Amino acid sequence: MEKFTGDEHGIRDLMDALDQRYTKIEDRLIQHDLEWIWCRQNEDGLILFSASTTERDDKINAQQSQQDK
């Protein structure tokens, strides 16, 4: 899990950091301004952010369950 804090550049810095660090297609759980966000980088390199809190919460719970094993 990556943790990002808010600053004057906001979400743009977050997207730049993701673009530089992740090249393969997969889901990532990130924290931005104290809120957990799920994102996915697709085949075209576009970064998609989850707007569904239910989906985000399900993924957070699933990841926490795996870490507890």
TORMIPA-246748 format. One record per atom (N, C-alpha, C): residue number from 1; residue in one letter; chain; x, y, z. Coordinates in steps of 0.1 Angstrom, whole numbers, padded with zeros to 4 digits. Layout:
% residues N
<site k="NUM" r="A" c="A" x="X" y="Y" z="Z"/>
...
% end
This chain:
% residues 69
<site k="1" r="M" c="A" x="0008" y="-0012" z="0000"/>
<site k="1" r="M" c="A" x="0000" y="0000" z="0000"/>
<site k="1" r="M" c="A" x="0009" y="0012" z="0000"/>
<site k="2" r="E" c="A" x="0005" y="0022" z="-0008"/>
<site k="2" r="E" c="A" x="0013" y="0034" z="-0009"/>
<site k="2" r="E" c="A" x="0005" y="0045" z="-0001"/>
<site k="3" r="K" c="A" x="0012" y="0054" z="0006"/>
<site k="3" r="K" c="A" x="0005" y="0065" z="0013"/>
<site k="3" r="K" c="A" x="0010" y="0078" z="0008"/>
<site k="4" r="F" c="A" x="0000" y="0086" z="0004"/>
<site k="4" r="F" c="A" x="0003" y="0100" z="-0001"/>
<site k="4" r="F" c="A" x="-0004" y="0110" z="0007"/>
<site k="5" r="T" c="A" x="0002" y="0121" z="0010"/>
<site k="5" r="T" c="A" x="-0005" y="0131" z="0018"/>
<site k="5" r="T" c="A" x="-0008" y="0143" z="0008"/>
<site k="6" r="G" c="A" x="-0018" y="0150" z="0012"/>
<site k="6" r="G" c="A" x="-0022" y="0161" z="0003"/>
<site k="6" r="G" c="A" x="-0012" y="0173" z="0004"/>
<site k="7" r="D" c="A" x="-0010" y="0180" z="-0007"/>
<site k="7" r="D" c="A" x="-0002" y="0192" z="-0008"/>
<site k="7" r="D" c="A" x="-0007" y="0201" z="-0019"/>
<site k="8" r="E" c="A" x="0000" y="0211" z="-0022"/>
<site k="8" r="E" c="A" x="-0005" y="0220" z="-0032"/>
<site k="8" r="E" c="A" x="-0007" y="0214" z="-0046"/>
<site k="9" r="H" c="A" x="-0001" y="0203" z="-0049"/>
<site k="9" r="H" c="A" x="-0003" y="0197" z="-0062"/>
<site k="9" r="H" c="A" x="-0014" y="0187" z="-0062"/>
<site k="10" r="G" c="A" x="-0018" y="0182" z="-0050"/>
<site k="10" r="G" c="A" x="-0030" y="0173" z="-0049"/>
<site k="10" r="G" c="A" x="-0029" y="0161" z="-0058"/>
<site k="11" r="I" c="A" x="-0040" y="0158" z="-0064"/>
<site k="11" r="I" c="A" x="-0042" y="0146" z="-0072"/>
<site k="11" r="I" c="A" x="-0032" y="0144" z="-0083"/>
<site k="12" r="R" c="A" x="-0027" y="0155" z="-0089"/>
<site k="12" r="R" c="A" x="-0018" y="0155" z="-0100"/>
<site k="12" r="R" c="A" x="-0004" y="0148" z="-0096"/>
<site k="13" r="D" c="A" x="0001" y="0152" z="-0084"/>
<site k="13" r="D" c="A" x="0013" y="0145" z="-0079"/>
<site k="13" r="D" c="A" x="0010" y="0131" z="-0077"/>
<site k="14" r="L" c="A" x="-0001" y="0127" z="-0072"/>
<site k="14" r="L" c="A" x="-0005" y="0113" z="-0069"/>
<site k="14" r="L" c="A" x="-0004" y="0105" z="-0082"/>
<site k="15" r="M" c="A" x="-0010" y="0111" z="-0093"/>
<site k="15" r="M" c="A" x="-0011" y="0104" z="-0106"/>
<site k="15" r="M" c="A" x="0004" y="0103" z="-0112"/>
<site k="16" r="D" c="A" x="0012" y="0114" z="-0110"/>
<site k="16" r="D" c="A" x="0025" y="0113" z="-0115"/>
<site k="16" r="D" c="A" x="0033" y="0102" z="-0108"/>
<site k="17" r="A" c="A" x="0032" y="0101" z="-0095"/>
<site k="17" r="A" c="A" x="0039" y="0091" z="-0087"/>
<site k="17" r="A" c="A" x="0035" y="0077" z="-0092"/>
<site k="18" r="L" c="A" x="0022" y="0075" z="-0094"/>
<site k="18" r="L" c="A" x="0017" y="0062" z="-0098"/>
<site k="18" r="L" c="A" x="0023" y="0059" z="-0112"/>
<site k="19" r="D" c="A" x="0023" y="0069" z="-0121"/>
<site k="19" r="D" c="A" x="0028" y="0067" z="-0134"/>
<site k="19" r="D" c="A" x="0043" y="0063" z="-0134"/>
<site k="20" r="Q" c="A" x="0050" y="0069" z="-0125"/>
<site k="20" r="Q" c="A" x="0065" y="0066" z="-0125"/>
<site k="20" r="Q" c="A" x="0068" y="0052" z="-0118"/>
<site k="21" r="R" c="A" x="0059" y="0048" z="-0109"/>
<site k="21" r="R" c="A" x="0062" y="0036" z="-0101"/>
<site k="21" r="R" c="A" x="0056" y="0023" z="-0106"/>
<site k="22" r="Y" c="A" x="0045" y="0024" z="-0113"/>
<site k="22" r="Y" c="A" x="0038" y="0012" z="-0117"/>
<site k="22" r="Y" c="A" x="0036" y="0011" z="-0132"/>
<site k="23" r="T" c="A" x="0041" y="0000" z="-0137"/>
<site k="23" r="T" c="A" x="0040" y="-0001" z="-0152"/>
<site k="23" r="T" c="A" x="0032" y="-0013" z="-0156"/>
<site k="24" r="K" c="A" x="0029" y="-0022" z="-0147"/>
<site k="24" r="K" c="A" x="0021" y="-0034" z="-0150"/>
<site k="24" r="K" c="A" x="0006" y="-0031" z="-0146"/>
<site k="25" r="I" c="A" x="-0003" y="-0038" z="-0152"/>
<site k="25" r="I" c="A" x="-0017" y="-0035" z="-0149"/>
<site k="25" r="I" c="A" x="-0021" y="-0043" z="-0137"/>
<site k="26" r="E" c="A" x="-0025" y="-0035" z="-0127"/>
<site k="26" r="E" c="A" x="-0030" y="-0041" z="-0114"/>
<site k="26" r="E" c="A" x="-0037" y="-0031" z="-0106"/>
<site k="27" r="D" c="A" x="-0045" y="-0035" z="-0096"/>
<site k="27" r="D" c="A" x="-0051" y="-0026" z="-0087"/>
<site k="27" r="D" c="A" x="-0041" y="-0022" z="-0077"/>
<site k="28" r="R" c="A" x="-0043" y="-0009" z="-0072"/>
<site k="28" r="R" c="A" x="-0034" y="-0004" z="-0061"/>
<site k="28" r="R" c="A" x="-0043" y="0003" z="-0051"/>
<site k="29" r="L" c="A" x="-0040" y="0001" z="-0039"/>
<site k="29" r="L" c="A" x="-0047" y="0008" z="-0028"/>
<site k="29" r="L" c="A" x="-0038" y="0019" z="-0024"/>
<site k="30" r="I" c="A" x="-0042" y="0031" z="-0024"/>
<site k="30" r="I" c="A" x="-0034" y="0043" z="-0020"/>
<site k="30" r="I" c="A" x="-0042" y="0051" z="-0010"/>
<site k="31" r="Q" c="A" x="-0035" y="0059" z="-0003"/>
<site k="31" r="Q" c="A" x="-0041" y="0068" z="0007"/>
<site k="31" r="Q" c="A" x="-0037" y="0082" z="0003"/>
<site k="32" r="H" c="A" x="-0048" y="0091" z="0001"/>
<site k="32" r="H" c="A" x="-0046" y="0105" z="-0002"/>
<site k="32" r="H" c="A" x="-0055" y="0113" z="0006"/>
<site k="33" r="D" c="A" x="-0049" y="0123" z="0013"/>
<site k="33" r="D" c="A" x="-0057" y="0131" z="0022"/>
<site k="33" r="D" c="A" x="-0065" y="0123" z="0032"/>
<site k="34" r="L" c="A" x="-0059" y="0113" z="0038"/>
<site k="34" r="L" c="A" x="-0065" y="0105" z="0048"/>
<site k="34" r="L" c="A" x="-0077" y="0096" z="0043"/>
<site k="35" r="E" c="A" x="-0078" y="0095" z="0030"/>
<site k="35" r="E" c="A" x="-0089" y="0087" z="0024"/>
<site k="35" r="E" c="A" x="-0082" y="0076" z="0015"/>
<site k="36" r="W" c="A" x="-0087" y="0064" z="0017"/>
<site k="36" r="W" c="A" x="-0082" y="0053" z="0009"/>
<site k="36" r="W" c="A" x="-0089" y="0053" z="-0005"/>
<site k="37" r="I" c="A" x="-0081" y="0052" z="-0015"/>
<site k="37" r="I" c="A" x="-0086" y="0052" z="-0029"/>
<site k="37" r="I" c="A" x="-0080" y="0040" z="-0037"/>
<site k="38" r="W" c="A" x="-0089" y="0033" z="-0044"/>
<site k="38" r="W" c="A" x="-0084" y="0022" z="-0053"/>
<site k="38" r="W" c="A" x="-0082" y="0028" z="-0067"/>
<site k="39" r="C" c="A" x="-0072" y="0024" z="-0073"/>
<site k="39" r="C" c="A" x="-0069" y="0028" z="-0087"/>
<site k="39" r="C" c="A" x="-0064" y="0016" z="-0095"/>
<site k="40" r="R" c="A" x="-0065" y="0018" z="-0108"/>
<site k="40" r="R" c="A" x="-0061" y="0007" z="-0117"/>
<site k="40" r="R" c="A" x="-0055" y="0014" z="-0129"/>
<site k="41" r="Q" c="A" x="-0044" y="0009" z="-0134"/>
<site k="41" r="Q" c="A" x="-0038" y="0014" z="-0146"/>
<site k="41" r="Q" c="A" x="-0041" y="0004" z="-0157"/>
<site k="42" r="N" c="A" x="-0048" y="0009" z="-0168"/>
<site k="42" r="N" c="A" x="-0052" y="0000" z="-0178"/>
<site k="42" r="N" c="A" x="-0042" y="-0002" z="-0189"/>
<site k="43" r="E" c="A" x="-0045" y="-0009" z="-0199"/>
<site k="43" r="E" c="A" x="-0036" y="-0012" z="-0210"/>
<site k="43" r="E" c="A" x="-0030" y="0000" z="-0217"/>
<site k="44" r="D" c="A" x="-0038" y="0011" z="-0217"/>
<site k="44" r="D" c="A" x="-0033" y="0023" z="-0224"/>
<site k="44" r="D" c="A" x="-0025" y="0032" z="-0215"/>
<site k="45" r="G" c="A" x="-0023" y="0028" z="-0202"/>
<site k="45" r="G" c="A" x="-0016" y="0036" z="-0193"/>
<site k="45" r="G" c="A" x="-0024" y="0046" z="-0185"/>
<site k="46" r="L" c="A" x="-0037" y="0046" z="-0188"/>
<site k="46" r="L" c="A" x="-0046" y="0055" z="-0181"/>
<site k="46" r="L" c="A" x="-0049" y="0050" z="-0167"/>
<site k="47" r="I" c="A" x="-0048" y="0059" z="-0157"/>
<site k="47" r="I" c="A" x="-0051" y="0056" z="-0143"/>
<site k="47" r="I" c="A" x="-0065" y="0059" z="-0140"/>
<site k="48" r="L" c="A" x="-0072" y="0048" z="-0136"/>
<site k="48" r="L" c="A" x="-0087" y="0050" z="-0132"/>
<site k="48" r="L" c="A" x="-0088" y="0049" z="-0117"/>
<site k="49" r="F" c="A" x="-0096" y="0058" z="-0112"/>
<site k="49" r="F" c="A" x="-0098" y="0058" z="-0097"/>
<site k="49" r="F" c="A" x="-0112" y="0054" z="-0094"/>
<site k="50" r="S" c="A" x="-0113" y="0045" z="-0084"/>
<site k="50" r="S" c="A" x="-0126" y="0040" z="-0080"/>
<site k="50" r="S" c="A" x="-0134" y="0051" z="-0073"/>
<site k="51" r="A" c="A" x="-0147" y="0053" z="-0078"/>
<site k="51" r="A" c="A" x="-0155" y="0063" z="-0071"/>
<site k="51" r="A" c="A" x="-0165" y="0056" z="-0062"/>
<site k="52" r="S" c="A" x="-0165" y="0043" z="-0062"/>
<site k="52" r="S" c="A" x="-0175" y="0036" z="-0054"/>
<site k="52" r="S" c="A" x="-0169" y="0033" z="-0040"/>
<site k="53" r="T" c="A" x="-0175" y="0038" z="-0030"/>
<site k="53" r="T" c="A" x="-0170" y="0035" z="-0017"/>
<site k="53" r="T" c="A" x="-0172" y="0021" z="-0013"/>
<site k="54" r="T" c="A" x="-0183" y="0015" z="-0017"/>
<site k="54" r="T" c="A" x="-0186" y="0001" z="-0014"/>
<site k="54" r="T" c="A" x="-0175" y="-0008" z="-0020"/>
<site k="55" r="E" c="A" x="-0171" y="-0005" z="-0033"/>
<site k="55" r="E" c="A" x="-0161" y="-0013" z="-0039"/>
<site k="55" r="E" c="A" x="-0148" y="-0011" z="-0032"/>
<site k="56" r="R" c="A" x="-0145" y="0001" z="-0028"/>
<site k="56" r="R" c="A" x="-0132" y="0004" z="-0021"/>
<site k="56" r="R" c="A" x="-0132" y="-0003" z="-0008"/>
<site k="57" r="D" c="A" x="-0143" y="-0002" z="0000"/>
<site k="57" r="D" c="A" x="-0143" y="-0009" z="0013"/>
<site k="57" r="D" c="A" x="-0142" y="-0024" z="0012"/>
<site k="58" r="D" c="A" x="-0148" y="-0030" z="0001"/>
<site k="58" r="D" c="A" x="-0147" y="-0044" z="-0001"/>
<site k="58" r="D" c="A" x="-0132" y="-0048" z="-0003"/>
<site k="59" r="K" c="A" x="-0125" y="-0040" z="-0011"/>
<site k="59" r="K" c="A" x="-0111" y="-0043" z="-0015"/>
<site k="59" r="K" c="A" x="-0102" y="-0041" z="-0002"/>
<site k="60" r="I" c="A" x="-0105" y="-0030" z="0005"/>
<site k="60" r="I" c="A" x="-0097" y="-0028" z="0017"/>
<site k="60" r="I" c="A" x="-0099" y="-0040" z="0027"/>
<site k="61" r="N" c="A" x="-0111" y="-0044" z="0029"/>
<site k="61" r="N" c="A" x="-0114" y="-0056" z="0038"/>
<site k="61" r="N" c="A" x="-0107" y="-0068" z="0033"/>
<site k="62" r="A" c="A" x="-0108" y="-0071" z="0020"/>
<site k="62" r="A" c="A" x="-0101" y="-0082" z="0014"/>
<site k="62" r="A" c="A" x="-0086" y="-0082" z="0016"/>
<site k="63" r="Q" c="A" x="-0080" y="-0070" z="0014"/>
<site k="63" r="Q" c="A" x="-0066" y="-0069" z="0016"/>
<site k="63" r="Q" c="A" x="-0062" y="-0071" z="0030"/>
<site k="64" r="Q" c="A" x="-0070" y="-0065" z="0040"/>
<site k="64" r="Q" c="A" x="-0067" y="-0067" z="0054"/>
<site k="64" r="Q" c="A" x="-0068" y="-0082" z="0058"/>
<site k="65" r="S" c="A" x="-0078" y="-0089" z="0052"/>
<site k="65" r="S" c="A" x="-0080" y="-0103" z="0055"/>
<site k="65" r="S" c="A" x="-0068" y="-0111" z="0051"/>
<site k="66" r="Q" c="A" x="-0062" y="-0108" z="0039"/>
<site k="66" r="Q" c="A" x="-0050" y="-0115" z="0034"/>
<site k="66" r="Q" c="A" x="-0038" y="-0112" z="0043"/>
<site k="67" r="Q" c="A" x="-0037" y="-0100" z="0048"/>
<site k="67" r="Q" c="A" x="-0026" y="-0096" z="0056"/>
<site k="67" r="Q" c="A" x="-0026" y="-0103" z="0070"/>
<site k="68" r="D" c="A" x="-0039" y="-0106" z="0074"/>
<site k="68" r="D" c="A" x="-0040" y="-0112" z="0087"/>
<site k="68" r="D" c="A" x="-0037" y="-0127" z="0087"/>
<site k="69" r="K" c="A" x="-0036" y="-0133" z="0075"/>
<site k="69" r="K" c="A" x="-0033" y="-0147" z="0074"/>
<site k="69" r="K" c="A" x="-0019" y="-0150" z="0077"/>
% end
